[in-house]
């Protein structure tokens, strides 16, 4: 039976993490398994053959180093997200008692408890990892299953060490004070207030988004290396980057509704506000824009950058219509993703610059004061 400290930590942090991220977990894991077992293939493929193809798809995760690297990247992002949640909860006043009660125990006992907490948080990863290991062993792939075990163990050990360091650190506000001093003297234009919010309170979300964008840009061209000169591959990568930034769009809408409601009384026209929003996301996408200009010719790079910007502006404008409700926002985002994906497949690429941008402006203009 788990000791009292472990039980308290699991109820406080592990279950709280699942409650907060239930929608994300449902999409990432249930959708993947549903695809592997229940998706219907097009054409005249029989259900028996479809099962074989889906099984081959799953075996590739346990036998292909590239696929496993992509899976490991997703697991790392999930783990870092759990770090962010637990660290933020530890700094709240309601959990202050843990700094005086848990630290009275030996660090070994604390480490064991935090290890079990992270193990509980990592249940989705453990289930998926166990499935991959079983499939890999059955079909004679032993190296990658062993790597899965080591990688999951390493993630949990690092997590427990990180939590142990935070709970035993006396000066908990050191980082906050540093960032306050660093950003306090900077000028803060109205259109870039959310940028400072990202730097001050949502650094991890910004970092993970940029890491995911880099992974998408790199992964797409690695997987389709034989088609790297096909403009559709670049357009698909750009669409993936826009999808990765949808979470920041959602956070931006929440920040505006919670902290900036009074700004609707400012003497700015809706067109001015839209142009300010456009300039903000144009600057936010500078790293991805640099990648485009280094990878492609000038005209192609400009087109890809504008396409990426128009996608993100449409994702952002939708929130003025739907409101900051993730359960309504996600279906629209993924629906638009598949529509744009097939437009790219049919080579209607350059239509995807003016159309999403025009839609974004119209949706924003008619819903800003709602």
Backbone torsions as a table, in degrees:
resi	resn	phi	psi	omega
1	UNK	NA	138.1	-177.5
2	UNK	-67.7	146.2	179.0
3	UNK	-69.5	163.0	-175.8
4	UNK	-57.8	-37.9	-179.9
5	UNK	-61.5	-43.9	179.8
6	UNK	-62.1	-42.9	179.6
7	UNK	-62.1	-43.0	179.3
8	UNK	-64.2	-43.3	-178.2
9	UNK	-66.7	-39.9	179.1
10	UNK	-65.4	-45.0	179.4
11	UNK	-65.1	-35.2	-175.2
12	UNK	-79.2	-45.4	-170.3
13	UNK	-106.2	-49.6	-175.2
14	UNK	-64.5	-50.4	-178.4
15	UNK	-70.2	-33.3	175.2
16	UNK	-63.9	-37.7	178.0
17	UNK	-64.1	-42.2	179.1
18	UNK	-66.5	-39.0	178.5
19	UNK	-63.0	-41.6	-177.3
20	UNK	-70.2	-34.7	-173.2
21	UNK	-112.7	25.0	-176.7
22	UNK	-61.2	-39.1	180.0
23	UNK	-64.9	-43.2	178.8
24	UNK	-63.6	-43.4	-179.7
25	UNK	-64.8	-39.5	179.9
26	UNK	-61.4	-41.1	-179.0
27	UNK	-70.3	-46.6	-172.2
28	UNK	-69.3	-39.6	-170.6
29	UNK	-102.4	-48.7	179.9
30	UNK	-63.9	-40.2	-179.9
31	UNK	-63.5	-39.6	179.6
32	UNK	-63.3	-48.1	-179.3
33	UNK	-68.2	-34.9	177.2
34	UNK	-63.1	-39.9	177.8
35	UNK	-60.6	-47.0	-171.9
36	UNK	-64.7	-27.1	-172.9
37	UNK	-115.0	-23.3	-170.1
38	UNK	-122.5	-6.2	-177.0
39	UNK	-67.7	143.0	178.8
40	UNK	-99.1	131.2	-179.2
41	UNK	-86.5	154.2	179.8
42	UNK	-82.8	162.6	176.2
43	UNK	89.3	-149.9	-173.8
44	UNK	-106.6	21.1	-179.6
45	UNK	-72.1	129.8	-179.3
46	UNK	-74.5	158.5	178.1
47	UNK	-57.3	-34.1	179.3
48	UNK	-65.1	-43.6	178.6
49	UNK	-68.9	-35.9	178.8
50	UNK	-61.7	-39.3	177.7
51	UNK	-62.5	-38.9	178.4
52	UNK	-63.6	-45.0	-179.9
53	UNK	-63.3	-40.8	179.3
54	UNK	-67.4	-35.1	177.3
55	UNK	-66.9	-39.4	176.0
56	UNK	-61.1	-40.1	177.6
57	UNK	-59.1	-43.1	-179.6
58	UNK	-70.9	-36.3	179.5
59	UNK	-63.4	-32.0	-179.0
60	UNK	-61.3	-28.8	177.8
61	UNK	-69.5	-29.4	-178.2
62	UNK	-96.2	-2.7	-176.7
63	UNK	-126.9	-19.7	-177.6
64	UNK	-97.6	119.1	178.8
65	UNK	-59.3	-38.1	-179.4
66	UNK	-64.8	-44.5	179.7
67	UNK	-64.2	-39.3	179.7
68	UNK	-68.8	-32.4	175.7
69	UNK	-64.1	-39.8	177.1
70	UNK	-65.1	-41.1	177.6
71	UNK	-64.5	-41.8	178.2
72	UNK	-61.5	-36.5	178.2
73	UNK	-64.7	-42.0	177.5
74	UNK	-63.3	-42.7	178.2
75	UNK	-62.7	-38.8	178.6
76	UNK	-64.4	-42.9	178.4
77	UNK	-62.3	-42.7	177.6
78	UNK	-60.4	-44.3	-179.4
79	UNK	-66.1	-42.6	178.4
80	UNK	-62.9	-36.4	176.5
81	UNK	-62.9	-38.4	176.9
82	UNK	-67.6	-36.6	175.4
83	UNK	-59.6	-45.8	-178.5
84	UNK	-60.5	-42.5	-178.7
85	UNK	-66.1	-50.2	-177.4
86	UNK	-63.8	-42.9	-179.9
87	UNK	-62.6	-41.4	179.1
88	UNK	-65.7	-39.1	179.0
89	UNK	-67.8	-36.0	179.7
90	UNK	-64.8	-26.8	-177.0
91	UNK	-88.2	-0.9	177.7
92	UNK	-82.6	155.2	-176.7
93	UNK	-66.1	-30.6	-176.2
94	UNK	-68.7	-18.0	178.7
95	UNK	-109.0	17.7	-179.9
96	UNK	-63.2	-30.1	-177.7
97	UNK	-59.8	-26.1	-178.6
98	UNK	-65.8	-27.9	-179.5
99	UNK	-69.7	-19.5	-178.1
100	UNK	-108.1	-24.1	-177.7
101	UNK	-93.4	-51.8	-175.5
102	UNK	-69.1	-33.8	-177.8
103	UNK	-72.3	-8.2	174.7
104	UNK	-73.4	-18.0	178.4
105	UNK	-84.7	166.6	177.6
106	UNK	-67.8	154.1	-178.3
107	UNK	-66.5	-26.5	177.1
108	UNK	-65.7	-44.4	178.3
109	UNK	-66.8	-39.6	176.6
110	UNK	-60.9	-44.0	-178.2
111	UNK	-62.3	-43.2	179.1
112	UNK	-60.7	-42.5	-179.1
113	UNK	-64.9	-45.3	179.8
114	UNK	-67.6	-32.0	176.8
115	UNK	-63.6	-43.1	178.9
116	UNK	-67.9	-33.6	176.4
117	UNK	-61.1	-49.2	179.9
118	UNK	-67.0	-33.6	176.9
119	UNK	-62.3	-39.0	177.7
120	UNK	-66.1	-43.1	178.5
121	UNK	-63.0	-32.3	-175.0
122	UNK	-87.8	12.9	-179.4
123	UNK	-53.6	-44.9	177.9
124	UNK	-59.5	-38.8	178.5
125	UNK	-67.7	-39.2	-179.3
126	UNK	-65.1	-40.6	179.7
127	UNK	-64.1	-47.4	179.9
128	UNK	-65.4	-41.3	178.8
129	UNK	-63.3	-40.7	179.5
130	UNK	-64.0	-40.1	178.5
131	UNK	-63.4	-44.2	179.6
132	UNK	-64.4	-39.4	179.7
133	UNK	-62.7	-45.9	-179.4
134	UNK	-61.7	-45.9	179.9
135	UNK	-63.0	-42.5	-179.5
136	UNK	-63.6	-42.8	-179.3
137	UNK	-67.1	-40.9	-179.5
138	UNK	-60.3	-37.5	-176.5
139	UNK	-100.9	18.0	170.4
140	UNK	79.2	21.3	176.2
141	UNK	-106.0	108.5	-173.2
142	UNK	-106.8	-28.0	-173.6
143	UNK	-67.6	-50.4	-178.4
144	UNK	-67.0	-41.3	173.1
145	UNK	-56.4	-39.3	176.2
146	UNK	-64.2	-38.5	176.9
147	UNK	-64.2	-35.4	178.0
148	UNK	-62.0	-46.0	179.5
149	UNK	-60.4	-47.9	-179.1
150	UNK	-63.8	-40.3	-177.6
151	UNK	-66.8	-45.1	178.6
152	UNK	-64.1	-39.9	177.3
153	UNK	-63.5	-41.9	179.7
154	UNK	-63.9	-43.5	179.2
155	UNK	-60.0	-41.4	-178.9
156	UNK	-72.0	-36.3	177.8
157	UNK	-66.7	-43.5	178.2
158	UNK	-63.4	-41.2	-179.4
159	UNK	-62.6	-46.8	179.7
160	UNK	-62.1	-39.8	178.3
161	UNK	-64.4	-39.8	179.5
162	UNK	-65.0	-46.1	179.4
163	UNK	-63.6	-38.6	179.3
164	UNK	-63.3	-38.9	179.1
165	UNK	-67.4	-41.2	-179.1
166	UNK	-65.3	-44.9	-174.7
167	UNK	-69.2	-23.9	-179.5
168	UNK	-101.3	6.1	179.6
169	UNK	-88.8	130.4	-175.4
170	UNK	-77.6	-45.5	-176.3
171	UNK	-90.0	91.4	-174.1
172	UNK	-81.6	-18.1	-175.1
173	UNK	-102.4	13.9	-176.4
174	UNK	-60.8	-47.0	-177.9
175	UNK	-66.6	-41.4	-179.7
176	UNK	-62.3	-42.9	179.3
177	UNK	-64.3	-40.5	179.9
178	UNK	-59.8	-49.1	-178.5
179	UNK	-67.3	-35.2	177.9
180	UNK	-62.7	-43.3	179.0
181	UNK	-67.2	-38.3	-176.9
182	UNK	-68.4	-43.4	-174.8
183	UNK	-91.1	-12.8	-172.9
184	UNK	-61.5	-35.4	-176.5
185	UNK	-89.7	-2.6	-178.5
186	UNK	-78.4	147.8	173.4
187	UNK	-71.7	143.8	-173.7
188	UNK	-128.6	86.2	176.3
189	UNK	-61.6	151.9	-176.9
190	UNK	-56.8	-42.9	-174.9
191	UNK	-71.0	-11.3	-177.1
192	UNK	-116.5	19.4	179.2
193	UNK	-62.6	-37.9	179.9
194	UNK	-67.5	-27.8	176.6
195	UNK	-61.4	-40.3	178.0
196	UNK	-72.1	-30.7	173.6
197	UNK	-63.1	-40.3	177.4
198	UNK	-63.2	-43.8	-178.7
199	UNK	-70.1	-31.6	-173.6
200	UNK	-88.1	-47.7	-173.0
201	UNK	-117.8	-17.2	-174.2
202	UNK	-125.6	41.0	179.7
203	UNK	-61.4	-40.9	-177.8
204	UNK	-66.0	-40.7	178.4
205	UNK	-63.0	-41.5	178.3
206	UNK	-65.1	-44.2	-179.4
207	UNK	-63.8	-44.9	-179.6
208	UNK	-64.7	-37.0	178.6
209	UNK	-64.1	-43.1	-179.5
210	UNK	-69.2	-36.9	176.2
211	UNK	-64.3	-43.3	179.3
212	UNK	-64.7	-38.9	177.5
213	UNK	-62.2	-44.8	177.9
214	UNK	-61.7	-41.8	178.6
215	UNK	-62.8	-38.3	178.8
216	UNK	-67.3	-48.0	-178.8
217	UNK	-61.1	-40.7	-179.3
218	UNK	-74.9	-45.1	-175.4
219	UNK	-65.2	-41.1	-179.2
220	UNK	-61.3	-42.7	-178.2
221	UNK	-77.2	-22.6	173.4
222	UNK	-73.3	-43.0	-178.2
223	UNK	-67.7	-39.3	-178.2
224	UNK	-109.7	46.1	-177.0
225	UNK	-63.2	-29.2	179.3
226	UNK	-76.5	-9.0	-179.9
227	UNK	-121.0	26.2	-172.8
228	UNK	-65.0	-19.9	178.6
229	UNK	-87.2	-4.1	177.7
230	UNK	-79.7	122.1	-177.1
231	UNK	-63.5	-22.9	179.5
232	UNK	-66.3	-32.5	179.0
233	UNK	-65.0	-44.3	177.7
234	UNK	-63.1	-39.5	-179.9
235	UNK	-66.4	-37.7	177.3
236	UNK	-65.3	-40.9	178.0
237	UNK	-62.1	-42.6	179.2
238	UNK	-64.5	-39.2	177.4
239	UNK	-63.9	-39.4	176.4
240	UNK	-63.3	-38.8	177.4
241	UNK	-62.9	-43.3	178.1
242	UNK	-61.5	-40.4	177.8
243	UNK	-63.3	-38.4	178.9
244	UNK	-63.9	-30.3	-179.2
245	UNK	-85.0	-2.4	-179.4
246	UNK	-61.9	-32.9	179.2
247	UNK	-65.3	-39.7	176.6
248	UNK	-66.4	-34.9	174.9
249	UNK	-60.9	-43.2	178.6
250	UNK	-62.5	-43.9	178.8
251	UNK	-64.8	-35.9	177.4
252	UNK	-63.6	-40.3	177.9
253	UNK	-66.2	-41.3	177.7
254	UNK	-63.0	-43.1	178.6
255	UNK	-61.0	-41.2	-179.8
256	UNK	-67.0	-40.2	-177.3
257	UNK	-74.6	-32.0	-177.6
258	UNK	-85.5	-42.0	-171.1
259	UNK	-107.8	-18.8	-171.4
260	UNK	-125.0	28.7	-179.7
261	UNK	-63.6	-31.7	-178.5
262	UNK	-67.4	-18.7	-175.1
263	UNK	-71.9	-12.5	176.5
264	UNK	-66.7	-14.9	177.1
265	UNK	-90.6	-1.3	179.3
266	UNK	-70.7	151.8	-178.0
267	UNK	-79.6	54.8	175.7
268	UNK	-112.7	135.1	174.1
269	UNK	-75.1	162.8	179.7
270	UNK	-64.6	-33.0	177.1
271	UNK	-66.3	-40.6	177.4
272	UNK	-62.7	-42.0	-179.9
273	UNK	-66.1	-38.7	178.1
274	UNK	-64.9	-40.8	178.0
275	UNK	-66.1	-35.2	175.5
276	UNK	-64.8	-42.0	177.5
277	UNK	-64.0	-40.7	178.0
278	UNK	-61.0	-44.2	-179.3
279	UNK	-65.6	-35.2	178.9
280	UNK	-63.9	-49.0	-177.7
281	UNK	-72.3	-26.8	174.6
282	UNK	-63.7	-39.3	177.9
283	UNK	-74.3	-38.1	179.1
284	UNK	-61.3	-29.8	-177.5
285	UNK	-92.4	11.9	-179.5
286	UNK	-57.0	-45.0	178.9
287	UNK	-57.6	-44.4	178.6
288	UNK	-68.5	-34.2	177.4
289	UNK	-64.7	-40.1	176.9
290	UNK	-60.3	-41.6	178.2
291	UNK	-59.6	-43.6	-180.0
292	UNK	-61.5	-43.7	-176.5
293	UNK	-73.0	-25.7	176.1
294	UNK	-79.9	-25.4	-172.9
295	UNK	-93.1	-31.0	-171.1
296	UNK	-127.8	171.8	174.9
297	UNK	-68.8	165.3	-170.6
298	UNK	-58.3	-50.5	-176.6
299	UNK	-63.4	-44.0	179.1
300	UNK	-64.0	-41.5	-179.7
301	UNK	-64.3	-42.5	177.9
302	UNK	-62.0	-43.3	179.0
303	UNK	-61.9	-44.2	179.5
304	UNK	-64.7	-40.2	179.8
305	UNK	-64.9	-44.1	178.8
306	UNK	-66.5	-35.9	177.4
307	UNK	-63.4	-46.1	178.6
308	UNK	-60.4	-42.6	-179.8
309	UNK	-65.9	-40.3	-179.5
310	UNK	-67.1	-38.8	176.2
311	UNK	-59.5	-48.3	-175.7
312	UNK	-66.5	-39.3	177.8
313	UNK	-63.6	-37.0	176.9
314	UNK	-66.7	-43.7	176.9
315	UNK	-59.4	-38.2	-179.4
316	UNK	-71.9	-42.8	-177.6
317	UNK	-65.8	-31.3	179.5
318	UNK	-57.3	-31.1	-177.6
319	UNK	-67.5	-25.5	175.6
320	UNK	-70.3	-24.4	177.0
321	UNK	-88.5	-43.0	-173.6
322	UNK	-88.8	-25.6	-172.2
323	UNK	82.8	163.8	-177.4
324	UNK	-76.8	63.1	178.6
325	UNK	-118.5	107.8	-173.7
326	UNK	-61.5	-34.0	-178.1
327	UNK	-68.5	-22.6	174.7
328	UNK	-93.3	-30.7	-174.5
329	UNK	-72.8	-44.0	-175.3
330	UNK	-60.7	-46.1	178.9
331	UNK	-59.2	-38.3	178.2
332	UNK	-65.9	-42.9	-178.9
333	UNK	-61.5	-48.3	-178.0
334	UNK	-73.1	-29.2	173.4
335	UNK	-64.3	-45.7	176.7
336	UNK	-64.2	-36.5	178.8
337	UNK	-58.2	-47.1	-178.3
338	UNK	-70.4	-34.0	176.7
339	UNK	-63.7	-48.0	-179.8
340	UNK	-65.8	-35.3	179.7
341	UNK	-60.6	-45.5	-179.4
342	UNK	-72.9	-28.7	172.5
343	UNK	-62.4	-39.5	177.6
344	UNK	-66.5	-42.1	180.0
345	UNK	-60.8	-35.0	178.5
346	UNK	-88.2	10.4	175.2
347	UNK	63.3	32.7	170.8
348	UNK	-93.0	51.3	-168.3
349	UNK	-70.8	-51.1	-172.4
350	UNK	-74.2	-13.5	171.3
351	UNK	-67.7	-23.4	-175.3
352	UNK	-78.4	2.9	172.5
353	UNK	-92.2	-55.9	-177.0
354	UNK	-73.7	-34.5	-174.6
355	UNK	-67.4	-54.5	177.2
356	UNK	-61.0	-35.6	-180.0
357	UNK	-66.1	-42.8	177.6
358	UNK	-65.0	-42.8	177.7
359	UNK	-61.3	-41.5	179.8
360	UNK	-60.8	-44.3	-178.7
361	UNK	-65.9	-43.6	-178.4
362	UNK	-65.5	-44.2	178.7
363	UNK	-62.9	-44.5	179.2
364	UNK	-62.3	-46.3	-173.9
365	UNK	-62.8	-39.4	-174.8
366	UNK	-87.8	-8.0	-175.8
367	UNK	-125.7	0.7	-175.0
368	UNK	-62.4	-39.0	-176.8
369	UNK	-94.3	11.7	177.6
370	UNK	-68.4	NA	NA
